[in-house]
Amino acid sequence: MGLFYRLAGIAFIGGSLVPLGGHNPYEAERLDCAIFHGPDMSNAAGLARALANAAAAEIVRDAETLAGGVRRLIRDPAERARRAAAAMAVANASRGVLDAVMESIAPWLDRLARDAEPVAA
């Protein structure tokens, strides 16, 4: 997916036009995309809020508004670049979260690894 995000420069986050909660926009944020998503981003609500606060994403309600938004960004590459840079800034702000989580659970993972029975290959 990373290659497609980098080539496209504009991403729509699926599963967000219908009540499915939306997918995680993090990869699109990191890979130079201006972002569109539907109204239901409950699976990644914190990221969706951060994107909205940074004016990095646009909420669309249907295929027509998505097409209009994409057309607008294609015609205005400076705006696409500004939104993509804002999305990257959102991603960079949360960059250390995974490392912090892994560091906090490492003692339990180490204990589990020590106590685990070997798996036959």
Backbone as a printed PyTorch tensor [residue, N CA C, xyz], in Angstrom:
tensor([[[  0.8210,  -1.1980,   0.0000],
         [  0.0000,   0.0000,   0.0000],
         [  0.8580,   1.2520,   0.0000]],

        [[  2.0050,   1.1780,   0.6320],
         [  2.8510,   2.3570,   0.7250],
         [  3.1910,   2.9560,  -0.6270]],

        [[  3.5140,   2.1150,  -1.5790],
         [  3.8420,   2.6040,  -2.9190],
         [  2.6440,   3.3320,  -3.5280]],

        [[  1.4570,   2.7770,  -3.3610],
         [  0.2620,   3.4050,  -3.9140],
         [ -0.0120,   4.7580,  -3.2560]],

        [[  0.1580,   4.8230,  -1.9390],
         [ -0.0260,   6.1080,  -1.2600],
         [  0.9500,   7.1420,  -1.8040]],

        [[  2.2070,   6.7580,  -1.9260],
         [  3.2200,   7.7090,  -2.4130],
         [  2.9290,   8.1560,  -3.8500]],

        [[  2.4740,   7.2660,  -4.6840],
         [  2.1750,   7.6230,  -6.0690],
         [  0.9080,   8.4770,  -6.1850]],

        [[ -0.0830,   8.1870,  -5.3530],
         [ -1.3730,   8.8730,  -5.4680],
         [ -1.3300,  10.2870,  -4.8960]],

        [[ -0.7700,  10.4400,  -3.7110],
         [ -0.7200,  11.7460,  -3.0680],
         [ -2.0350,  12.1940,  -2.4610]],

        [[ -3.0880,  11.4420,  -2.7030],
         [ -4.4050,  11.7100,  -2.1350],
         [ -4.9700,  10.3610,  -1.7050]],

        [[ -5.4860,  10.2930,  -0.4870],
         [ -6.0110,   9.0190,   0.0080],
         [ -7.4120,   9.1910,   0.5660]],

        [[ -8.2520,   8.2100,   0.2900],
         [ -9.5600,   8.1090,   0.9360],
         [ -9.4790,   6.9570,   1.9200]],

        [[ -9.8530,   7.2000,   3.1620],
         [ -9.7980,   6.1760,   4.2050],
         [-11.1060,   5.3920,   4.1710]],

        [[-11.0040,   4.1500,   3.7530],
         [-12.1750,   3.3040,   3.5700],
         [-12.8570,   2.9250,   4.8700]],

        [[-14.0580,   2.3880,   4.7250],
         [-14.8390,   1.9440,   5.8730],
         [-15.3530,   3.0920,   6.7180]],

        [[-15.3330,   4.3070,   6.1590],
         [-15.7310,   5.4750,   6.9460],
         [-16.9910,   6.1660,   6.4210]],

        [[-17.4650,   5.7790,   5.2480],
         [-18.7170,   6.3420,   4.7270],
         [-19.9270,   5.6390,   5.3250]],

        [[-19.7210,   4.4330,   5.7780],
         [-20.7640,   3.6220,   6.3910],
         [-20.3700,   3.3660,   7.8420]],

        [[-21.2810,   2.9220,   8.6690],
         [-20.9510,   2.7480,  10.0880],
         [-20.0590,   1.5230,  10.3700]],

        [[-18.8370,   1.5760,   9.8450],
         [-17.8540,   0.5120,  10.1140],
         [-16.6860,   1.0230,  10.9440]],

        [[-16.5930,   2.3200,  11.1590],
         [-15.5530,   2.8740,  12.0230],
         [-14.3330,   3.3930,  11.3010]],

        [[-14.1970,   3.1340,  10.0070],
         [-13.0530,   3.6340,   9.2560],
         [-11.7770,   2.8590,   9.5500]],

        [[-10.8430,   2.9530,   8.6250],
         [ -9.5410,   2.3200,   8.7890],
         [ -8.5660,   3.3280,   9.3810]],

        [[ -7.4040,   2.8620,   9.7580],
         [ -6.3870,   3.7150,  10.3550],
         [ -5.7220,   4.5580,   9.2660]],

        [[ -5.6960,   5.8800,   9.4180],
         [ -5.1010,   6.7410,   8.3950],
         [ -3.5930,   6.9340,   8.5320]],

        [[ -2.9630,   6.2780,   9.5020],
         [ -1.5620,   6.5580,   9.8110],
         [ -0.6340,   6.3840,   8.6060]],

        [[ -0.7910,   5.3140,   7.8530],
         [  0.0990,   5.0800,   6.7110],
         [ -0.0540,   6.1850,   5.6650]],

        [[ -1.2760,   6.5920,   5.3930],
         [ -1.5030,   7.6900,   4.4450],
         [ -0.8930,   8.9920,   4.9790]],

        [[ -0.9880,   9.2050,   6.2890],
         [ -0.3820,  10.3980,   6.9090],
         [  1.1220,  10.4290,   6.6580]],

        [[  1.7630,   9.2890,   6.8410],
         [  3.2270,   9.2000,   6.7530],
         [  3.7520,   9.2480,   5.3220]],

        [[  2.8870,   8.9880,   4.3410],
         [  3.3710,   8.8010,   2.9820],
         [  2.8770,   9.8760,   2.0100]],

        [[  2.8380,  11.1140,   2.4910],
         [  2.6300,  12.2830,   1.6250],
         [  1.2630,  12.3380,   0.9780]],

        [[  0.2200,  12.0370,   1.7440],
         [ -1.1290,  12.0840,   1.1980],
         [ -1.9810,  13.1470,   1.8810]],

        [[ -2.7230,  13.8640,   1.0630],
         [ -3.8520,  14.6350,   1.5680],
         [ -4.9570,  13.6100,   1.7930]],

        [[ -5.7210,  13.7670,   2.8550],
         [ -6.6300,  12.6980,   3.2770],
         [ -8.0880,  13.1340,   3.2290]],

        [[ -8.9100,  12.2180,   2.7350],
         [-10.3600,  12.3260,   2.8040],
         [-10.8540,  11.1340,   3.6050]],

        [[-11.9220,  11.3300,   4.3560],
         [-12.5750,  10.2060,   5.0260],
         [-14.0370,  10.5380,   5.2170]],

        [[-14.8150,   9.5050,   5.4690],
         [-16.2380,   9.6810,   5.7140],
         [-16.4970,  10.1040,   7.1470]],

        [[-17.7690,  10.1770,   7.5380],
         [-18.1230,  10.6710,   8.8670],
         [-17.8410,   9.6980,  10.0160]],

        [[-17.6890,   8.4070,   9.7360],
         [-17.4620,   7.4520,  10.8270],
         [-16.0070,   7.0040,  10.8820]],

        [[-15.2340,   7.6750,  11.7190],
         [-13.8340,   7.3070,  11.9500],
         [-13.6420,   6.8610,  13.3980]],

        [[-14.6610,   6.2020,  13.9580],
         [-14.6150,   5.8240,  15.3680],
         [-13.4960,   4.8410,  15.6960]],

        [[-13.0180,   4.0650,  14.7360],
         [-11.8990,   3.1440,  14.9990],
         [-10.5690,   3.8650,  15.1410]],

        [[-10.4930,   5.0900,  14.6410],
         [ -9.2620,   5.8950,  14.7360],
         [ -9.6540,   7.3340,  15.0830]],

        [[-10.5080,   7.4640,  16.0880],
         [-11.0900,   8.7650,  16.4310],
         [-10.0270,   9.7880,  16.8130]],

        [[ -9.0320,   9.3760,  17.5690],
         [ -7.9820,  10.3090,  17.9810],
         [ -7.2130,  10.8580,  16.7930]],

        [[ -6.8460,   9.9870,  15.8650],
         [ -6.1400,  10.4420,  14.6620],
         [ -7.0310,  11.3240,  13.8020]],

        [[ -8.2920,  10.9570,  13.6710],
         [ -9.2200,  11.7670,  12.8760],
         [ -9.3600,  13.1620,  13.4800]],

        [[ -9.4310,  13.2390,  14.8000],
         [ -9.5100,  14.5390,  15.4810],
         [ -8.2590,  15.3560,  15.2430]],

        [[ -7.0990,  14.7110,  15.3630],
         [ -5.8280,  15.4100,  15.1390],
         [ -5.7240,  15.9000,  13.6970]],

        [[ -6.1530,  15.0830,  12.7450],
         [ -6.1430,  15.5000,  11.3350],
         [ -7.0680,  16.6880,  11.1110]],

        [[ -8.2390,  16.6570,  11.7290],
         [ -9.1780,  17.7740,  11.5890],
         [ -8.5880,  19.0490,  12.1960]],

        [[ -7.9890,  18.9360,  13.3720],
         [ -7.3970,  20.1020,  14.0280],
         [ -6.2640,  20.7030,  13.2110]],

        [[ -5.5670,  19.8720,  12.4520],
         [ -4.4490,  20.3420,  11.6230],
         [ -4.8920,  20.7390,  10.2170]],

        [[ -6.1850,  20.6600,   9.9320],
         [ -6.7230,  20.9220,   8.5920],
         [ -6.0280,  20.0390,   7.5540]],

        [[ -5.7770,  18.7900,   7.9320],
         [ -5.0780,  17.8440,   7.0620],
         [ -6.0260,  16.8850,   6.3660]],

        [[ -7.2610,  16.7940,   6.8360],
         [ -8.2160,  15.8620,   6.2560],
         [ -9.5330,  16.5810,   5.9970]],

        [[-10.2740,  16.0180,   5.0750],
         [-11.5950,  16.5600,   4.7460],
         [-12.6080,  15.4400,   4.8660]],

        [[-13.7130,  15.7200,   5.5130],
         [-14.7830,  14.7370,   5.6420],
         [-15.6880,  14.8470,   4.4220]],

        [[-15.9650,  13.6920,   3.8080],
         [-16.8810,  13.6240,   2.6730],
         [-18.0650,  12.7500,   3.0640]],

        [[-19.1940,  12.9990,   2.4500],
         [-20.4150,  12.2750,   2.8090],
         [-20.8090,  11.2180,   1.7880]],

        [[-20.2630,  11.3420,   0.5710],
         [-20.6580,  10.4090,  -0.4930],
         [-19.6400,  10.4880,  -1.6280]],

        [[-19.8710,   9.6710,  -2.6590],
         [-18.9400,   9.6110,  -3.7960],
         [-18.8360,  10.9520,  -4.5130]],

        [[-19.9280,  11.6760,  -4.5940],
         [-19.8990,  12.9770,  -5.2890],
         [-18.9950,  13.9760,  -4.5790]],

        [[-19.1240,  14.0880,  -3.2650],
         [-18.2810,  15.0530,  -2.5480],
         [-16.8240,  14.6000,  -2.5420]],

        [[-16.5980,  13.2890,  -2.5270],
         [-15.2280,  12.7860,  -2.6320],
         [-14.6330,  13.1500,  -3.9890]],

        [[-15.3730,  12.9010,  -5.0610],
         [-14.8830,  13.2180,  -6.4040],
         [-14.5950,  14.7110,  -6.5380]],

        [[-15.4760,  15.5440,  -6.0010],
         [-15.2580,  16.9880,  -6.0570],
         [-14.0170,  17.4080,  -5.2860]],

        [[-13.8100,  16.8020,  -4.1320],
         [-12.6230,  17.1170,  -3.3330],
         [-11.3370,  16.6900,  -4.0130]],

        [[-11.3400,  15.5070,  -4.5800],
         [-10.1550,  15.0160,  -5.2950],
         [ -9.8680,  15.9130,  -6.4970]],

        [[-10.9100,  16.2490,  -7.2380],
         [-10.7460,  17.1430,  -8.3940],
         [-10.1300,  18.4830,  -7.9600]],

        [[-10.6020,  19.0260,  -6.8570],
         [-10.0870,  20.2990,  -6.3370],
         [ -8.6020,  20.1970,  -5.9980]],

        [[ -8.1920,  19.0950,  -5.3680],
         [ -6.7770,  18.9420,  -5.0010],
         [ -5.8940,  18.6850,  -6.2140]],

        [[ -6.4120,  18.0060,  -7.2050],
         [ -5.6330,  17.8000,  -8.4370],
         [ -5.3910,  19.1380,  -9.1190]],

        [[ -6.3930,  19.9970,  -9.0840],
         [ -6.2670,  21.3270,  -9.7080],
         [ -5.4150,  22.2830,  -8.8790]],

        [[ -5.2570,  21.9780,  -7.6000],
         [ -4.5050,  22.8600,  -6.7000],
         [ -3.4190,  22.0590,  -5.9780]],

        [[ -2.3070,  21.7730,  -6.6710],
         [ -1.2580,  20.9550,  -6.0550],
         [ -0.6500,  21.5880,  -4.8080]],

        [[ -0.6710,  22.9020,  -4.7040],
         [ -0.1370,  23.5530,  -3.4980],
         [ -1.0080,  23.2110,  -2.2820]],

        [[ -2.3160,  23.1940,  -2.4680],
         [ -3.2190,  22.8240,  -1.3710],
         [ -3.0550,  21.3570,  -1.0150]],

        [[ -2.9060,  20.4980,  -2.0170],
         [ -2.6690,  19.0770,  -1.7410],
         [ -1.3950,  18.9120,  -0.9280]],

        [[ -0.3370,  19.6050,  -1.3250],
         [  0.9450,  19.5190,  -0.6160],
         [  0.8240,  20.0570,   0.8060]],

        [[  0.0700,  21.1480,   1.0010],
         [ -0.1040,  21.7050,   2.3350],
         [ -0.8320,  20.7110,   3.2370]],

        [[ -1.8810,  20.1160,   2.7170],
         [ -2.6310,  19.1360,   3.5210],
         [ -1.8050,  17.8930,   3.8030]],

        [[ -1.0300,  17.4380,   2.8240],
         [ -0.1720,  16.2670,   3.0400],
         [  0.8850,  16.5740,   4.0940]],

        [[  1.4560,  17.7660,   4.0580],
         [  2.4600,  18.1490,   5.0630],
         [  1.8260,  18.2330,   6.4480]],

        [[  0.6020,  18.7290,   6.5190],
         [ -0.0980,  18.7870,   7.8030],
         [ -0.3700,  17.3780,   8.3320]],

        [[ -0.7210,  16.4540,   7.4360],
         [ -0.9500,  15.0590,   7.8440],
         [  0.3480,  14.4340,   8.3440]],

        [[  1.4570,  14.7120,   7.6730],
         [  2.7550,  14.1960,   8.1100],
         [  3.1090,  14.7340,   9.5000]],

        [[  2.8040,  15.9970,   9.7500],
         [  3.0710,  16.5780,  11.0720],
         [  2.2560,  15.8740,  12.1490]],

        [[  1.0150,  15.5150,  11.8380],
         [  0.1830,  14.7610,  12.7840],
         [  0.8290,  13.4010,  13.0610]],

        [[  1.2620,  12.7290,  12.0110],
         [  1.9080,  11.4200,  12.1800],
         [  3.1860,  11.5470,  13.0050]],

        [[  3.9770,  12.5600,  12.7200],
         [  5.2370,  12.7380,  13.4540],
         [  5.0100,  13.0290,  14.9290]],

        [[  3.8980,  13.6920,  15.2480],
         [  3.6010,  14.0200,  16.6430],
         [  3.3480,  12.7660,  17.4780]],

        [[  2.8980,  11.6920,  16.8430],
         [  2.6150,  10.4690,  17.5930],
         [  3.6420,   9.3730,  17.3170]],

        [[  4.7420,   9.7390,  16.7420],
         [  5.7440,   8.7640,  16.3180],
         [  6.2960,   7.8900,  17.4380]],

        [[  6.4830,   8.4350,  18.6160],
         [  7.0830,   7.6780,  19.7080],
         [  6.1090,   6.8340,  20.4960]],

        [[  4.8420,   6.8510,  20.1470],
         [  3.8330,   6.1350,  20.9220],
         [  4.0930,   4.6320,  20.9290]],

        [[  4.3540,   4.0390,  19.7720],
         [  4.5880,   2.5960,  19.7150],
         [  5.8090,   2.2030,  20.5400]],

        [[  6.8820,   2.9720,  20.4350],
         [  8.0720,   2.6780,  21.2390],
         [  7.7600,   2.7440,  22.7270]],

        [[  6.9820,   3.7440,  23.1390],
         [  6.6260,   3.8740,  24.5520],
         [  5.7820,   2.6980,  25.0220]],

        [[  4.8330,   2.2650,  24.2020],
         [  3.9920,   1.1180,  24.5630],
         [  4.8430,  -0.1390,  24.6620]],

        [[  5.6930,  -0.3650,  23.6620],
         [  6.5440,  -1.5610,  23.6820],
         [  7.4710,  -1.5630,  24.9020]],

        [[  8.0140,  -0.4160,  25.2360],
         [  8.8920,  -0.3280,  26.4040],
         [  8.1300,  -0.6510,  27.6880]],

        [[  6.8920,  -0.2030,  27.7690],
         [  6.1300,  -0.4440,  28.9910],
         [  5.6850,  -1.9000,  29.1350]],

        [[  5.4870,  -2.6150,  28.0270],
         [  5.0500,  -4.0130,  28.1450],
         [  6.2020,  -5.0100,  28.0000]],

        [[  7.4000,  -4.5180,  27.6950],
         [  8.5520,  -5.4110,  27.5040],
         [  8.7900,  -6.3670,  28.6690]],

        [[  8.7020,  -5.9160,  29.9330],
         [  8.9430,  -6.8760,  31.0310],
         [  7.9880,  -8.0650,  31.0020]],

        [[  6.7370,  -7.8510,  30.6440],
         [  5.7740,  -8.9520,  30.5870],
         [  6.0490,  -9.8430,  29.3810]],

        [[  6.4000,  -9.2380,  28.2570],
         [  6.7260, -10.0340,  27.0750],
         [  7.9590, -10.8880,  27.3230]],

        [[  8.9760, -10.3030,  27.9770],
         [ 10.1800, -11.0690,  28.3010],
         [  9.8360, -12.2550,  29.2000]],

        [[  8.9910, -12.0390,  30.1930],
         [  8.5970, -13.1180,  31.1060],
         [  7.8320, -14.1950,  30.3480]],

        [[  6.9310, -13.7940,  29.4610],
         [  6.1880, -14.7720,  28.6680],
         [  7.1240, -15.5800,  27.7780]],

        [[  8.0950, -14.9230,  27.1960],
         [  9.0420, -15.6140,  26.3180],
         [  9.8640, -16.6300,  27.1060]],

        [[ 10.2740, -16.2690,  28.3100],
         [ 11.0500, -17.1980,  29.1360],
         [ 10.2320, -18.4150,  29.5360]],

        [[  8.9330, -18.1760,  29.8400],
         [  8.0750, -19.2500,  30.3570],
         [  7.4330, -20.0850,  29.2530]],

        [[  7.5240, -19.6350,  28.0180],
         [  6.8470, -20.3360,  26.9050],
         [  7.5430, -21.6570,  26.6110]],

        [[  6.7450, -22.6240,  26.2490],
         [  7.2940, -23.9050,  25.8420],
         [  7.7730, -23.7950,  24.3960]],

        [[  8.8570, -24.4540,  24.0560],
         [  9.3460, -24.3980,  22.6560],
         [  8.2920, -24.9690,  21.6990]],

        [[  8.2040, -24.3790,  20.5490],
         [  7.2750, -24.8280,  19.5280],
         [  8.0290, -25.7320,  18.5600]],

        [[  7.4870, -26.9100,  18.3190],
         [  8.1310, -27.8260,  17.3860],
         [  7.9520, -27.3110,  15.9700]],

        [[  9.0200, -27.3700,  15.1950],
         [  8.9600, -26.8760,  13.8080],
         [  8.5230, -27.9600,  12.8680]]])
